[in-house]
Structures are given as structure tokens and as C-alpha cells.
Amino acid sequence: MSDGEGKFDTVLFAMAEQHPGGVPEMLATIAGFLNRKTDFFIGGDEGDWEKLVIKIFRKEAEKAQEVARKKRQHREDEEKRRQEVLRRKREEEEQSKTASITELTDEEAEQLQKELDAKKKKVNESVEEKPTTSKQEEEKKAESDSEDVEPGDEGKLKPNRGNGCDLENYKWTQTLQEIELRIPFDVKFTLKAKDVVVNIQRKTLKVGLKGHPPVIDGELHSEIKIEDSLWHLDKNTVVVTFEKINQMSWWDRLVTTDPLINTRKINPESSKLSDLDGSTRSMVEKMMYDQRQKEMGLPTSDEQKKQEVLKKFMEQHPEMDFSKCKFN
């Protein structure tokens, strides 16, 4: 991208918002301006303006087609990755079907229950011995995210390095496009697909061990694309990935029963803005810029544009007195 490319995106985006008729209406406005204010259509030989327009638009079309090609390639690569994960999953399921033991034996189930009960007992004893632990943890979390807290963000957790949250039984990370959830299970044997329950729906999620209360069973923060959802086992950790439907906002929690995270503290670098198409990336960068400006008490891009227009108008009309005027 050249230094000048994208320089006027903010102005043009604001201009586009004023054209409900879309691209044709906006192009008509630009052509009308060139007709009324320049000699664009009559300044050269016959047909020169048309050749110039075609040359410029063909150049931009080539760029757009190249971006589309790369995006298609990215989708194809992702599809190959998903197919490979599905293939491994089917192999695991086939292996589990042909194994001599097709389900947990009574001894395995009893051993698993003993391990889970022992872990629960250990946690309860720890809480009884240190009754102020949870309070201390809350104070520590509040202290870690106490700097520059905006009104309404009090008590929210600071995001982890993946812009998600590390909780007691699981952790999740996010980009603008997708969520990755990791749920480790502390058991003495190697988990197989038949040992776990994973139910992914458009607005709900359930994950746990068969025969035991689920670790997660609730309503998701927002809707997801079921067709792009996958899960697999990484040793004894269940890894679930799914794509957001709304890819223009951050999630402040995974399920509605989770504690909230402070999305103002999210690091946008890990959101992979370079993966977005040009128009979506411009809008996201504008939103991020406006958010930073608000946090510093400075005008947003729209407010700056209004100020520039007003300043230019005042310079063009020095005879007018603006001292008593109020502008919003």
C-alpha cells in the first residue's frame, strides 16, 4: 500500500454514509463535482476522460481481485485444516468402536469418580483452611485492573493475553473472528472422544465428562456459526473452536454466567486485522481510533471532520461573527 493510499478513507467513508443509494449515487456525486468544478470532461481530446476512468478503475479492480483470490485461498486452507481435524476425529471414533472396551468399565468409572471426589474434597478443605482466599483473589484482580478504569467498568476482569479470560476450570481466547476454548480434565487415564460430551448449538454450549456434571452448560454471549465449529482432544484437554456471526465486536464473557472482562483493555494486535478485507478493516480501525480518542478525552474522527469543515468555513467567511454561535 502506498503512503497516500487510504489517506482519505475517513472522509470518503463519512461521505458514503450520506448516500443511501450506495455506490452509483456516490459516483454520480463525484462525477457531478468534476463536471461543475473542473474541466475533466472537456479539457482533453474526445474520449480522454473515459480512458482515464477505465484505466484507474481497472487498476483498482485488479487489486480487489487479488485480495479476493488471497481470501479464497485462505478459506481453502482453513477448510483443509478443518477436514484434517474431522478426519482425525473420525479415525478416533472408528478406533473407539473397534476397541475391545467400547465404554468406561465399572472399575474405570469408579476410579474416575474417586479422583473427582478427592479433588473436590481437597478444594473444600483448602477453602475451609483459608476462608479469605477468595476475597484476597478478588482484591488482587481489582488491583491488577484498577488503572484507568472507566465508569461502568468497575469490577471487570482484565483480559488474558489472548483477549479472553482464564477461569478456574477453563480458559478462552478470542480474535474478532473466532473463539478458542480449552477445558483441561485432571484424570489419570487418557481421554477418548467417547469419554466426553460436547454439544455446540447456535447460542448454547455444553462440555463435560460422560456421567458427570458438565463443566460448561449455558447460553453463549452471542450467536456462532455451527457449521464452522470444531472440537478435538489435545491429550486430556478438550479444545473447542467456533466462528462468531458478528465479527465487529469483542465478547466480554464466554457464557452469560461468566464474570465480565474489560473489553477496553483488549490488545487489538492479536485480533489479526491484516486478515480482514479492506472495507471491514477500515471500519474496525476507525472504531478503535475513536475509542482511543474517547478514552483520552479527545474528539473522534467524525468530530474532527466537523471541526475541520467549520474551521474552513470560518476562514472563507471572515466577515461573519461566530463568537456567540454554539456548534454541536
PEQUI-V316529 format. One record per run of one state. SS is the DSSP state (~ for helix, > for strand, _ for the rest). FROM is the first residue (numbers start at 0). TO is the last residue. If there is no record, write none. Layout:
# PEQUI-V316529
{{SS	FROM	TO} {SS	FROM	TO}}
This chain:
# PEQUI-V316529
{{_	0	7} {~	8	16} {_	17	21} {~	22	36} {_	37	46} {~	47	97} {_	98	104} {~	105	128} {_	129	131} {~	132	143} {_	144	155} {>	156	156} {_	157	163} {>	164	165} {_	166	169} {>	170	173} {_	174	176} {>	177	183} {_	184	191} {~	192	194} {>	195	199} {_	200	202} {>	203	208} {_	209	214} {>	215	219} {_	220	222} {>	223	233} {_	234	235} {>	236	243} {_	244	253} {>	254	254} {_	255	259} {>	260	260} {_	261	261} {~	262	264} {_	265	266} {~	267	270} {_	271	271} {~	272	274} {_	275	276} {~	277	294} {_	295	299} {~	300	315} {_	316	327}}
